[in-house]
Amino acid sequence: MEQRHSDVVVWGGGLGGTCAALQAARSGAHTILLLPGPWCGGMVSAAGVSAGDGHELSAWQTGLWGAFLRGMTAAEPSGLDHGWVSCFCWRPDRAEALLQGWLAAEHPRLQVLRGMQLEVVQRCGDRIRALEVSHGTQALRIQAGVVIDGSDLGDLLPVAEVPFRWGWEPQERWQEPSAPT
């Protein structure tokens, strides 16, 4: 089994995971982004939900989200205002191309490994210290200072045997009117 070490390892290429990997690398950390499939970006690309929740609030168009919207504006010559659920709509493949370009620009601090399968999560106390992943017949163990679960569904939790549950807490716990009783 091949052994590697990285400052930061991000499992999952949802938009949060992709952005976490980008920011870690841009901050100078050696980072590995592990994608279970070929696409990154989750809802804005791979899932085909190409309508963001940012709407027209310019105060929210900062940071990576603002850069993403500006990139999509440049990639969509007819504009982003063709949707009925959001003021911003784009083609998923263009979002994917933008994000992949951002990831490639951070090389060599950021390595992106696609088509990975999560096999083992190694913990020490309450911290995840290493991931074992595979791609076909090749196995890889990556030790990391920081491990981030950037998957859409919290893939690392059950494999790491971390207690978790899906869903909302009952309304009685936090008095949220929309929560189930």
N, C-alpha and C positions, 0 to 999 in steps of 0.2 A: 504494500500500500504506500503510495506517495505521501510524503509529509510536507506540509507548508505551515508557515506562520504569517499572520497578518495583524495589523493593529485593529482593524474592524472587519467583520464579516457580516454581510447582510444576506439573509435567506429570503428569497421571494422578490419578485419584480413588480409588485403593485406600485402605484404611483408613490406611496409613502416610502416603500423600500428603495425605489429608484432614486428618489430625492435624498433619502438618508445616505445612500452610497455616494451620490454626487457631492453632497455637502461634506462628508467625511474626507473624501479625496481632495476637494478644494481647500480643506483646512489643513492639508499636508499629511494626512494619515494614509498609510498603505491600506488599501481597501479591496476586498473581494466581494463582488455581487454574484450570488448564486441564483440562477433562474431555472425553474423547473421546466420551462418551455423556451421557445425562441423569442417571444415578445416580452417587452417590459411595458410598464405604464398602467397596467390594470384597467380600471374603468375608462380612462381617456384614450386607450388604444386597443389593447388585446380583447377587452370585453365588448368593444364596439359601442360603448355609451359615449358618444362624442358630443355631449352637451354638458358643460360644466355648471356647477352651482354658483359661480362667482357673480353672475348677472351683471348689471351695469355699474355696480358700486366701485368707483375708481379707487377708493381707499384700499380695497382688497387686491388690487392689481399690482402688487409689489412683490419683491423677492422672486422665488422660482415660479410662482403662479403668474406673476406679471411678465416674466421673461418667456414663459410658456405661451401666454396669450399673444405677446408680440411676435413670437416665432410662428404661431399658427396664423396670425394675420398676414405675415409675409408668405406663408405657404399656401394660403387660400385666397387667390386673386379676386374671387367674387365676394369676399368678406365672410365674417363669422355670424352674421345675424339672419340666418335662414331657418332657424328652429323655432318651434312653438313652446318649448319647455325651458329655454334659456336664451340669453342674448348672445351666447357663444356656442357655435357648432362647427365641427370640422370633420374631415375624413379620418378614420382611425389609422390608416396607413401613414398619413402625413404626421400625425402625432407620434407614431412609432418611429418614423424617420428622424424627427426632431430629437426625441429622447435618445435614440441610438447615437446620433451625432454628438450630443452632449457627453454621453458616456465615453465614446471614443476619444474625445478631446482631452479627457483626464488621464489617458494612458501615459506613462506606466504606473502612476500611483493607483489607478483603478483597473482591476482585472474583472472582466465579465465572463462567467462560465455558464453556458447555456445547456439546457437539456439535462440538468442535474436531478438526481433522485436523493432525497434525504433518507439516510439509513440509521444513523445513531447520533444522539445528542449527549455530550458528556458534560456533566455538571460537577462543580465543586461547591458544596453548600448551596447557596441561593444564586450562584452565578453559572452561566453556561460558559464553558472554557474551550470546547472544541466541537466541531461538526464532522461527521463522516458522511461523505456523499459518494455517489457513483454515477458514472456515465457509461452505459453499456457494460463492458467487462473491466473498465478502469475504476479503481477506488482511490479516494483522496481523503486524507484527514487534515483538517485545517484547525490549528490552534489560534485563538484570537484573544486580544485584550478586551474587546467589546464585541458582543454578538447581538445583532438586531433582527427581530422577526419582522420582515417587511412583506409578509404574505397577507393576502386579504382575509384569511380565516384563522390566523394564529397557528400555523402548522407546527411550530416548534414546541408548543405547550404540551400536547399529549405525548410526543416522542421524548421530551425531557422529563416526563412524569411530574409536571408542575400542576398543582390543583387549579382547575378552571371550570367554568360553566358557561353555557351559551344563554343569551337572553337578558332581559331586563330584571333588575331587582323589583320586588313587588312595590306597588304604589305606597303601601304602608311604611316602607323603609325610608324613602326620601321625599315622600309627598309629591311626586311628579304626577300631574294630572293625567298625562297620556300613558303612564305605565300600567301594566295589568294589575288587577287586585290579587 
